[in-house]
């Protein structure tokens, strides 16, 4: 079985055929999906998914850095109120790609949500874009025992990944970008032990080849697995087995 550690199944892109999307995912071998929040508007549709697809969909709660402005406290309070049954705190982090207008607020919100992860003993799902120095500084200030999580949509080098792991135990979230032509990520994945990797789609975005530019879905994890197996010159079974065990140990270690 496979685990999609990052999919926005509640997004309106699936409103017309969500049931079929779930069936295709399950037929492809996807057993569980993690649904990270973006903002307070995520939760009604997310909770509907949790009810419709129990034991398949699991939630992560948090405030995406792109949703942060001067009124961030409202978003934080709302996310906090949704903590019941969350398997992770996410999608949280820093994003200075388009603007640094709310840089201070983003850092403050990340610090607060790292405190949640500490208090609740949950992993984090980290979004970082054009912000690795600030992210690592925040990790250094806020580090705590058993700090752990996924560095979502990984696009940086091995050295930065190793630096992040000085402050906790983090997995590299690898998705459709790996399949793109001339993807620098292929070299990074080649050099990274499979024990440090989990699978994700970030659907409905970042569809792998041959679906690039179209709506993504969890069933397309198989294309990421095939590409990873080719890069590492190992079997599909080993890719699936190890990455699934990584995700289970990180996100579902409290199951009895």
C-alpha positions as CSV (number, residue, x, y, z in Angstrom):
1,X,0.0,0.0,0.0
2,X,1.0,3.6,-0.5
3,X,0.3,6.7,1.6
4,X,-0.2,10.1,0.1
5,X,1.2,12.4,2.8
6,X,-0.1,15.6,1.2
7,X,-3.3,16.0,-0.8
8,X,-6.0,18.7,-0.7
9,X,-8.8,16.3,-1.5
10,X,-11.3,18.8,-0.1
11,X,-10.4,21.3,-2.8
12,X,-13.2,22.4,-5.1
13,X,-11.3,20.9,-8.0
14,X,-12.8,17.5,-6.9
15,X,-16.4,18.7,-6.3
16,X,-17.8,16.9,-9.4
17,X,-16.1,13.5,-9.0
18,X,-14.5,13.2,-5.6
19,X,-15.9,9.6,-5.1
20,X,-14.3,8.5,-8.3
21,X,-11.0,10.1,-7.4
22,X,-11.0,8.1,-4.1
23,X,-11.8,4.9,-5.9
24,X,-9.0,5.4,-8.4
25,X,-6.6,6.1,-5.6
26,X,-7.6,3.0,-3.8
27,X,-7.4,0.9,-7.0
28,X,-3.9,2.3,-7.5
29,X,-2.9,1.1,-4.1
30,X,-3.2,4.2,-2.0
31,X,-4.5,3.2,1.5
32,X,-4.4,6.5,3.3
33,X,-4.2,10.2,2.6
34,X,-3.2,13.2,4.7
35,X,-5.3,16.3,4.2
36,X,-3.4,19.4,5.3
37,X,-5.3,22.6,6.0
38,X,-4.6,26.0,4.3
39,X,-6.9,28.3,6.2
40,X,-10.2,28.3,8.1
41,X,-12.1,27.9,4.9
42,X,-10.5,24.4,4.4
43,X,-12.3,22.8,7.3
44,X,-15.9,22.4,6.2
45,X,-15.0,20.5,3.0
46,X,-12.1,18.7,4.8
47,X,-14.4,17.4,7.6
48,X,-16.9,16.2,4.9
49,X,-14.1,14.2,3.4
50,X,-13.2,12.7,6.8
51,X,-16.8,11.6,7.3
52,X,-17.2,10.3,3.7
53,X,-14.0,8.4,3.6
54,X,-13.1,7.2,7.1
55,X,-9.9,5.3,7.6
56,X,-8.7,6.7,4.2
57,X,-8.6,10.5,4.9
58,X,-6.8,12.0,7.9
59,X,-6.5,15.6,8.8
60,X,-3.6,18.0,9.6
61,X,-4.5,21.3,11.1
62,X,-2.7,24.6,10.8
63,X,-2.3,27.9,8.9
64,X,-0.5,28.0,5.5
65,X,2.0,30.8,5.3
66,X,0.3,32.2,2.3
67,X,-2.8,32.7,4.4
68,X,-1.1,34.9,7.0
69,X,-1.6,38.7,7.3
70,X,-2.1,41.2,10.1
71,X,-5.2,39.3,11.3
72,X,-3.3,36.0,11.8
73,X,-4.7,35.4,15.3
74,X,-8.1,34.7,13.9
75,X,-6.7,32.0,11.7
76,X,-4.6,30.6,14.5
77,X,-7.5,30.4,16.9
78,X,-9.7,28.6,14.4
79,X,-7.0,26.1,13.5
80,X,-6.4,25.4,17.2
81,X,-10.1,24.7,17.7
82,X,-9.9,21.9,15.2
83,X,-7.1,19.9,16.9
84,X,-9.2,16.9,17.7
85,X,-8.1,13.8,15.8
86,X,-5.4,15.6,13.9
87,X,-2.4,13.4,12.9
88,X,-0.1,16.4,12.2
89,X,0.2,20.2,12.4
90,X,0.3,21.5,8.8
91,X,0.5,22.9,6.3
92,X,2.7,25.4,8.2
93,X,5.9,27.2,7.4
94,X,7.4,30.2,5.6
95,X,6.9,31.5,2.1
96,X,8.7,34.7,0.9
97,X,8.6,33.8,-2.8
98,X,6.2,36.6,-3.9
99,X,6.3,38.9,-0.9
100,X,8.0,39.5,2.4
101,X,5.2,41.9,3.6
102,X,4.1,39.6,6.4
103,X,7.5,38.0,7.1
104,X,7.4,38.8,10.8
105,X,3.9,37.5,11.2
106,X,4.7,34.3,9.3
107,X,7.6,33.6,11.7
108,X,5.4,34.3,14.7
109,X,2.7,32.0,13.5
110,X,5.2,29.2,12.7
111,X,6.7,29.5,16.2
112,X,3.2,29.2,17.7
113,X,2.4,26.1,15.6
114,X,5.7,24.5,16.5
115,X,4.6,24.9,20.1
116,X,1.4,23.1,19.3
117,X,3.4,20.2,17.8
118,X,5.5,20.1,21.0
119,X,2.4,20.2,23.3
120,X,0.4,17.6,21.4
121,X,3.4,15.5,20.4
122,X,2.5,15.6,16.7
123,X,4.7,15.8,13.6
124,X,4.7,18.9,11.4
125,X,4.2,19.3,7.7
126,X,6.4,22.2,6.6
127,X,6.0,24.4,3.6
128,X,9.1,26.5,2.8
129,X,9.7,28.6,-0.3
130,X,12.5,31.2,-0.6
131,X,12.9,30.9,3.2
132,X,15.3,28.2,4.2
133,X,17.6,30.4,6.2
134,X,14.7,31.8,8.2
135,X,13.2,28.3,8.5
136,X,16.4,26.9,10.0
137,X,16.7,29.8,12.3
138,X,13.2,29.2,13.6
139,X,13.9,25.5,14.0
140,X,17.0,26.4,16.0
141,X,15.1,28.7,18.3
142,X,12.0,26.4,18.7
143,X,13.6,22.9,18.7
144,X,12.2,20.4,21.1
145,X,12.7,16.7,21.9
146,X,11.1,14.5,19.3
147,X,10.6,17.4,16.8
148,X,9.7,15.6,13.6
149,X,7.9,16.0,10.3
150,X,7.8,16.3,6.6
151,X,9.6,19.0,4.5
152,X,6.8,19.2,1.9
153,X,7.5,19.5,-1.8
154,X,11.2,19.3,-1.3
155,X,13.2,21.2,-3.9
156,X,16.4,22.2,-2.2
157,X,19.7,20.2,-2.0
158,X,20.9,17.4,0.2
159,X,23.0,19.8,2.3
160,X,20.0,21.9,3.4
161,X,18.0,18.7,4.2
162,X,20.9,17.5,6.4
163,X,21.0,20.9,8.1
164,X,17.3,20.8,8.9
165,X,17.8,17.4,10.5
166,X,20.2,18.8,13.0
167,X,17.0,20.2,14.8
168,X,14.7,17.2,14.4
169,X,13.8,14.1,12.4
170,X,12.5,15.2,9.0
171,X,11.5,13.3,5.9
172,X,11.7,14.7,2.4
173,X,8.3,14.9,0.8
174,X,8.7,13.9,-2.8
175,X,6.0,14.4,-5.4
176,X,5.3,15.0,-9.1
177,X,8.2,17.4,-9.7
178,X,10.5,14.4,-9.6
179,X,9.1,13.3,-13.0
180,X,9.7,16.5,-14.8
181,X,12.4,16.6,-17.5
182,X,15.7,17.9,-16.3
183,X,14.5,17.9,-12.7
184,X,17.3,18.7,-10.4
185,X,15.4,16.9,-7.8
186,X,16.3,13.6,-9.4
187,X,19.9,14.0,-8.3
188,X,18.8,14.9,-4.8
189,X,16.7,11.8,-4.5
190,X,19.5,9.7,-5.9
191,X,21.7,10.8,-3.1
192,X,19.1,10.6,-0.3
193,X,18.5,7.3,1.5
194,X,15.0,5.9,0.9
195,X,14.6,5.8,4.7
196,X,14.4,9.7,4.6
197,X,11.7,9.9,2.0
198,X,7.9,9.9,2.0
199,X,5.5,10.2,-1.0
200,X,3.1,13.0,-1.7
201,X,1.1,14.5,-4.6
202,X,0.1,18.0,-3.4
203,X,-3.0,17.3,-5.5
204,X,-4.8,19.0,-7.2
205,X,-1.5,20.7,-8.1
206,X,1.9,19.5,-9.4
207,X,0.7,16.6,-11.4
208,X,3.5,14.3,-12.6
209,X,4.3,13.5,-16.2
210,X,2.4,12.5,-18.2
211,X,-0.3,14.6,-16.6
212,X,1.7,17.7,-16.0
213,X,-0.4,20.9,-16.2
214,X,-3.6,18.9,-15.5
215,X,-5.4,18.2,-12.3
216,X,-3.4,16.0,-10.0
217,X,-4.8,13.1,-7.8
218,X,-3.5,10.5,-5.4
219,X,-3.7,7.7,-8.0
220,X,-0.8,9.3,-9.7
221,X,1.6,8.4,-6.9
222,X,2.4,5.4,-9.0
223,X,4.2,7.6,-11.5
224,X,6.4,9.1,-8.7
225,X,7.2,5.6,-7.5
226,X,8.2,4.4,-11.0
227,X,10.5,7.4,-11.5
228,X,12.0,7.0,-8.0
229,X,12.6,3.3,-8.7
230,X,14.4,4.1,-12.0
231,X,16.6,6.7,-10.3
232,X,17.6,4.5,-7.5
233,X,17.7,1.3,-9.6
234,X,15.6,-0.6,-7.1
235,X,12.2,-2.3,-7.2
236,X,8.9,-0.6,-7.1
237,X,8.1,-2.9,-4.1
238,X,11.0,-1.5,-2.1
239,X,10.1,2.1,-2.9
240,X,6.5,1.5,-1.7
241,X,7.4,-0.6,1.3
242,X,10.0,1.7,2.7
243,X,8.2,5.0,2.1
244,X,5.0,3.6,3.5
245,X,6.7,2.4,6.6
246,X,8.3,5.9,7.0
247,X,4.9,7.5,6.7
248,X,3.3,5.1,9.1
249,X,6.0,5.5,11.8
250,X,5.8,9.3,11.5
251,X,2.0,9.9,11.3
252,X,0.4,6.8,12.8
253,X,2.8,5.7,15.5
254,X,0.2,6.1,18.2
255,X,-2.1,3.4,16.6
256,X,-2.6,0.3,18.8
